[in-house]
Amino acid sequence: MNLSSKHKVQAAFSTSSMTDVVFLLLIFFMLTSSFITPSGQPVNLPTSKNSTIVLQKVSVTITNKGKFFVNDKEVSLSRLKIVLRNEFAGKEGLVVLHCDKDVPVQDFISVADIATSLEAKVSIATKPN
């Protein structure tokens, strides 16, 4: 009397469908992630009701201690024009200003004036209200 089964259960596990799912999740998270590069310097941004997202080209940060940063590299105000000119290097200039809300208006105007003299567009970073 033969009691053994003709159909044996295999203990193998196929991972091909799991790799497909992981690949699709990776694509989903890459496409839905934010394309904004956050400023590396901690500043207390002012709030605004109408806040739009702008793809940053050059980020200029002014801290409440009066320090200036271009793309997270500290720069003095006197060298800011030279550094911005090198950052643009013949490309369309777009400067996103990350100013602490306690920064004097004159510092903000100085940076905006330098960017405008280089024919760059100036945008102010705010956090939504």
N, C-alpha and C positions, 0 to 999 in steps of 0.2 A: 504494500500500500504506500503510494507516493503522496506525502502531504505537503511537499514544497510547492510554492507558488511559482507560476511561470513569469509573473510580472514582479520584478524586484524594484524596490524603492531606492533611488539614488540619493546620496547625501550631498551631492554637488549643488552649488548655489550659483546661478547665473547673475553676474554683476553688470551686464551690458545695459539693462534697462535702468539701473541705478545711476550709472554714469550719464545717461541721457538726461535724467531728472536733475542731477547736480549741474550739468552743463546749462540746462534751461534756467535753473535758479540763478546761476552766475550771470547769465545774460540779463535776466530780469533785474537783478540788483545793480548791475552796471548801468543799465538804461534809466533806472528810476532814481539813482543817486543824484545828489546835488552837484551841479557843475560850477559852483562858486568856490573860489579859493578863499578861505577865511584869512583874515589878517592874523598874523602871528603875535602881534603885540596886544596885550589886554587894554582895551579902551572902553570907556562907558559911552556908547554911541547915543546921540539924541534919538527921540522917537518921532515917528511920522505916521499919519493915517494912510498916506498913499506911498507905499514902499514898493519899488519895482526892482527886479533882479537884472543886474548888468554883468555881462561877462567881463571880468577884470583883465585889463592889459597890464597896467602898472598900478600898484597899490602904494599910496603915500599915507603913512600913519603919523599923527601928531599926538603924543601922549600928554597927560596933564602936567608932566614935569618939564614940558617944553622941548622934548627930544623929537627929532624927525627921523623917520625910517622909510626907505624906498625898498619895497619887496623884502621887508624884514632885515635890511642892512642899515645900520645907523649912519646918518649923513648930517652934516652941518647945513644950516640954511644957506651959507655962502657957496657951498658946493652942490646944492640941490639942482641948479639949472644944468650943470655939466653932467650930473648923473642921469637926469631925465633925458637929456639929449642923447646920451649913449644908450639908454633903454629903448628909446623910440627907433633910433638907427634907420631912418628912412621909412618906417612904417607909420600907419595912422596912429596918432597918439590919443589914448584914452586913459585918463587918470581918475582913479577912484580914491577919494579922500576919506580916510577913517580918522575923524577928529573926536577927541574926547569932548564931552559937552561942556567941560570946564575950561577949555582952551580959549585964550583971548581971540577975539575976532580978527585982530591984526595978523596973527600967525596963519590963520585960515586964508585970509586975503592975500598974504604974501605968497603962499604956495599956489593958490589959484592964479595969481598974476604971472608967476613963472611958467606955469603950465600953458596959460593962454598965449604968452609970448612965444612959445614953441609950437603954436597952432594946434594945441591938444584940446580935446573936449574934457570937461571937468564934471565929475559926478560925485555927489556926497553920499556916503554910506550911512544909513539909518537903520534902526531896528523897528519892526512893526509895532504900532500902538495897540 
